[in-house]
Amino acid sequence: MARYELVKRSVALITLTNPPVNALSSPVRHAIANSMERALSDPKVRAVVICGENGRFCGGADIREFAGPLRGPPLIPVLEAIEAGDKPVVAAIEGMALGGGFELALFCHYRIAQSKARLGLPEVTLGILPAAGGTQRLPRLIGIPAALEMITTGRHISAQEALKLGIVDQVTDQNACETALEFALKAVGKPLSPRRVSTLTTPCPPDLDALLEAATMQVKKKTPGVMAPLACIQAVRAAATMPYSKGMKRESELMATLFNSGQARALQYCFFAQRTAGKWTLPSGAQWNNSKPREIRSAAVIGLGTMGRGIVVSLARVGISVIAVESEKKLLENGRQMVIGMLERDAKRRGVSASLNLLKFTLSLQDLKDVDLVIEAVFEDMALKKRVFQELSKVCRPGTLLCTNTSGLDVDALAGVTDRPHLVAGMHFFSPAHVMKLLEVVCGPRSSSETIATAMSLGKKMGKVSVAVGNCPGFVGNRMLKPYLDQATFLLEEGATPEQIDKALEDFGFAMGVFRMSDLAGLDVGWRVRKESGLTGPDVDPKNPPRKRQGRRYCPIPDMVCEQGRFGQKTGRGWYKYDKPGDTNAKPDPLIQNLLETYRSRYGIQPRNISDQEIIERCLFVLANEGFRILEDGMAARPEDIDVIYLFGYAFPRHRGGPMFYASMVGLERVLERLEHYHQAHPDVPHLEPSALLKKLVACGSPPVQQWREHIKTMRSHL
Ligand SMILES: CCCCCC/C=C/CC(=O)SCCNC(=O)CCNC(=O)[C@H](O)C(C)(C)COP(=O)(O)OP(=O)(O)OC[C@H]1O[C@@H](n2cnc3c(N)ncnc32)[C@H](O)[C@@H]1OP(=O)(O)O
């Protein structure tokens, strides 16, 4: 787990060997301790260099170890032996020095970084804090403001920034290990005391209290209800106000409050879930590690609406040439100007030049004959999409992949009108497509493994978190959204207000409650879909009793809001009122209150007090319940995929882990019992009826979320 060599006759070279990221697992900690002891006791050794194998210094603690009882030597005494020794120790940082890996480097007397290396303390993103001295040592080295920013955000910094801040002593374009060996020899004989970070005094700014108060306000605003950043601030305060040893004790006490918390478990689950989600499978046995993606050099995007424009930008900024197609000259010109503006702003922000030369705009599908891949992003209308796919089938060369950005229509029906159904898949981006990280890759029954591998790999290239899903109405994300939105409107009927429901969801951790979010997204889109599917408008069967469709409960309040021209922020009125169209500051609207009161009295509904607990349970348990059904139907391969979709596509609070993880944290038995209770109270809401999988898992003793897959195996899978 660490290699020990004597090089240049007098330098001990300790190489961490724990692929893939040389994490500080128990055997690695053991090996560092033994190697240091050997180096310090060998009279031939005059200096020590620590590096990592395969160009990666160290990715920090082995996060998998956090789930069980801590075994092996604790890290801090191992690191203290490095600092206290009488021989200079140099960290040779290639690739990354993160978390405990960065702390290891901070215990060394010198740090040399390769110019491409990244450094940081990302513990806060895992719900903990840098507890191997990071909160006490970094402030001593670079001062409170810079340390506070790095520790509370978990941001990775470049080697150049690390040099500027005084974290590393030298940056090299050469091999960091070679440079560190030379450096170590020159350090022999120089006094080590000033190089021991623990002996430094933290430079204390005169306005410390104000600084920490401002940081506290900032994290409370940015991540309300999240504990770790607040604990980080308290630990940094200790670095400024306490001697080193007392500060270390405080750091360890604060870590104890976080380490076993539900938030830490959720955030660490999110880390692994995100990596698991990339590992797609198909019923044929094809999967992520046995299917080769095609290289995509050129693409076309059809439709330059909001989605199409975002997709063009996402492709062009990673170097793919794009032909953008519109149906009318005016729409094309408008789209062109907006895409260019977006790319220019994006390039300015990233300090690069805009890749405008990769773009071509056209009115003719004939121009697409040679592209590698097409993404159709026209209006959400099946007949129109079918016409486009038929045309593409004629125009594009036989090997071109044809993808659709539909948010829920049948991908296989589109495949069926082409001459190449195996080369058709869904690539469902989320709005705005150049900002949102999620991509649902929809695997139709006839999509080939090469098609799915290519769509997943293209998503990764664009910086998206891609998740493979099955082909069912709404796929995974939007299919689950419907029962969630339904519950919110049923709660309005029963006596709640939009403000109350939003507040309960925001207190839970959502950045925006369901009604504020709907106002932002625009209410007219859903209204149009409901009209088209005959749920509202002139096509409604007059035999339907009020507030019922196809025997199920239906809430017409969202339709009534739209009938008044209230489409959300863009019209200045929606579930809330705004000072003017486009404003974002939502204010409660007495007209909505009136509408609700009139509605309730028309239907003889006696409003009741609804608790926040009921709001959370009904909205979120029904969301998870649909997730269980999706797993049963084989439309998502595992709960982690569903959670990743909700984290990245629907802003589910990360410290809650996602709807499926949240259900497991609440306890599946409790979720089942509450769903049964609510279904009994509302038998005309089938989504409240507990799913078979939920019942099965409870009957099996509610296994942890990572084991659910074993219980789904026997059921059918589309993935
Ligand atoms: C309990 C002992 C006492 C310790 C006391 C000190 C406490 C210190 C706290 C910490 O150090 S917490 C950990 C801090 N480090 C991080 O948060 C880094 C996490 N990793 C990453 O950000 C990235 O993985 C990376 C290092 C930047 C590499 O990115 P890349 O895109 O190249 O690869 P990935 O696909 O992300 O990862 C590859 C593979 O490695 C697994 N992995 C990565 N980091 C860790 C880790 N720290 N522990 C365990 N496993 C890790 C990752 O899950 C992937 O695994 P897979 O099976 O191939 O999916």
Ligand as a Chemical Component Dictionary entry (heavy atoms), coordinates in Angstrom:
data_LIG
# 
_chem_comp.id                   LIG 
_chem_comp.type                 NON-POLYMER 
_chem_comp.pdbx_formal_charge   0 
_chem_comp.three_letter_code    LIG 
# 
loop_
_chem_comp_atom.comp_id 
_chem_comp_atom.atom_id 
_chem_comp_atom.alt_atom_id 
_chem_comp_atom.type_symbol 
_chem_comp_atom.charge 
_chem_comp_atom.model_Cartn_x 
_chem_comp_atom.model_Cartn_y 
_chem_comp_atom.model_Cartn_z 
_chem_comp_atom.pdbx_ordinal 
LIG C1  C1  C 0 -11.231 7.029  8.517   1  
LIG C2  C2  C 0 -9.798  7.338  8.564   2  
LIG C3  C3  C 0 -9.427  8.634  9.180   3  
LIG C4  C4  C 0 -9.180  9.700  8.185   4  
LIG C5  C5  C 0 -9.114  11.029 8.850   5  
LIG C6  C6  C 0 -8.916  12.101 7.867   6  
LIG C7  C7  C 0 -10.151 12.424 7.197   7  
LIG C8  C8  C 0 -10.123 12.904 6.004   8  
LIG C9  C9  C 0 -11.391 13.166 5.335   9  
LIG C10 C10 C 0 -11.292 12.907 3.851   10 
LIG O1  O1  O 0 -10.264 12.849 3.268   11 
LIG S1  S1  S 0 -12.781 12.716 3.092   12 
LIG C11 C11 C 0 -12.338 12.416 1.409   13 
LIG C12 C12 C 0 -11.914 13.659 0.731   14 
LIG N1  N1  N 0 -11.676 13.384 -0.636  15 
LIG C13 C13 C 0 -12.609 13.558 -1.559  16 
LIG O2  O2  O 0 -13.700 13.977 -1.298  17 
LIG C14 C14 C 0 -12.222 13.186 -2.959  18 
LIG C15 C15 C 0 -13.277 12.341 -3.573  19 
LIG N2  N2  N 0 -12.913 11.944 -4.907  20 
LIG C16 C16 C 0 -13.012 12.768 -5.969  21 
LIG O3  O3  O 0 -13.347 13.914 -5.875  22 
LIG C17 C17 C 0 -12.671 12.177 -7.290  23 
LIG O4  O4  O 0 -12.888 10.816 -7.203  24 
LIG C18 C18 C 0 -11.229 12.456 -7.737  25 
LIG C19 C19 C 0 -10.249 12.048 -6.658  26 
LIG C20 C20 C 0 -11.065 13.942 -8.053  27 
LIG C21 C21 C 0 -10.934 11.603 -9.003  28 
LIG O5  O5  O 0 -11.914 11.900 -9.990  29 
LIG P1  P1  P 0 -12.037 10.978 -11.288 30 
LIG O6  O6  O 0 -13.132 11.589 -12.097 31 
LIG O7  O7  O 0 -10.717 10.797 -11.883 32 
LIG O8  O8  O 0 -12.483 9.552  -10.789 33 
LIG P2  P2  P 0 -13.819 9.101  -10.050 34 
LIG O9  O9  O 0 -14.688 8.382  -11.015 35 
LIG O10 O10 O 0 -14.416 10.193 -9.276  36 
LIG O11 O11 O 0 -13.247 8.045  -8.982  37 
LIG C22 C22 C 0 -12.630 6.829  -9.415  38 
LIG C23 C23 C 0 -12.980 5.758  -8.412  39 
LIG O12 O12 O 0 -12.363 6.074  -7.165  40 
LIG C24 C24 C 0 -13.327 6.086  -6.128  41 
LIG N3  N3  N 0 -12.915 7.115  -5.154  42 
LIG C25 C25 C 0 -12.502 8.350  -5.432  43 
LIG N4  N4  N 0 -12.149 8.980  -4.304  44 
LIG C26 C26 C 0 -12.330 8.096  -3.304  45 
LIG C27 C27 C 0 -12.127 8.159  -1.894  46 
LIG N5  N5  N 0 -11.635 9.255  -1.292  47 
LIG N6  N6  N 0 -12.429 7.089  -1.176  48 
LIG C28 C28 C 0 -12.902 5.961  -1.762  49 
LIG N7  N7  N 0 -13.110 5.824  -3.101  50 
LIG C29 C29 C 0 -12.825 6.895  -3.852  51 
LIG C30 C30 C 0 -14.629 6.438  -6.849  52 
LIG O13 O13 O 0 -15.733 6.042  -6.091  53 
LIG C31 C31 C 0 -14.473 5.676  -8.140  54 
LIG O14 O14 O 0 -14.774 4.333  -7.812  55 
LIG P3  P3  P 0 -15.479 3.414  -8.882  56 
LIG O15 O15 O 0 -15.687 2.114  -8.174  57 
LIG O16 O16 O 0 -14.546 3.320  -10.052 58 
LIG O17 O17 O 0 -16.767 4.082  -9.238  59 
# 
loop_
_chem_comp_bond.comp_id 
_chem_comp_bond.atom_id_1 
_chem_comp_bond.atom_id_2 
_chem_comp_bond.value_order 
_chem_comp_bond.pdbx_ordinal 
LIG C1  C2  SING 1  
LIG C2  C3  SING 2  
LIG C3  C4  SING 3  
LIG C4  C5  SING 4  
LIG C5  C6  SING 5  
LIG C6  C7  SING 6  
LIG C7  C8  DOUB 7  
LIG C8  C9  SING 8  
LIG C9  C10 SING 9  
LIG C10 O1  DOUB 10 
LIG C10 S1  SING 11 
LIG S1  C11 SING 12 
LIG C11 C12 SING 13 
LIG C12 N1  SING 14 
LIG N1  C13 SING 15 
LIG C13 O2  DOUB 16 
LIG C13 C14 SING 17 
LIG C14 C15 SING 18 
LIG C15 N2  SING 19 
LIG N2  C16 SING 20 
LIG C16 O3  DOUB 21 
LIG C16 C17 SING 22 
LIG C17 O4  SING 23 
LIG C17 C18 SING 24 
LIG C18 C19 SING 25 
LIG C18 C20 SING 26 
LIG C18 C21 SING 27 
LIG C21 O5  SING 28 
LIG O5  P1  SING 29 
LIG P1  O6  DOUB 30 
LIG P1  O7  SING 31 
LIG P1  O8  SING 32 
LIG O8  P2  SING 33 
LIG P2  O9  DOUB 34 
LIG P2  O10 SING 35 
LIG P2  O11 SING 36 
LIG O11 C22 SING 37 
LIG C22 C23 SING 38 
LIG C23 O12 SING 39 
LIG C23 C31 SING 40 
LIG O12 C24 SING 41 
LIG C24 N3  SING 42 
LIG C24 C30 SING 43 
LIG N3  C25 SING 44 
LIG N3  C29 SING 45 
LIG C25 N4  DOUB 46 
LIG N4  C26 SING 47 
LIG C26 C27 SING 48 
LIG C26 C29 DOUB 49 
LIG C27 N5  SING 50 
LIG C27 N6  DOUB 51 
LIG N6  C28 SING 52 
LIG C28 N7  DOUB 53 
LIG N7  C29 SING 54 
LIG C30 O13 SING 55 
LIG C30 C31 SING 56 
LIG C31 O14 SING 57 
LIG O14 P3  SING 58 
LIG P3  O15 DOUB 59 
LIG P3  O16 SING 60 
LIG P3  O17 SING 61 
# 
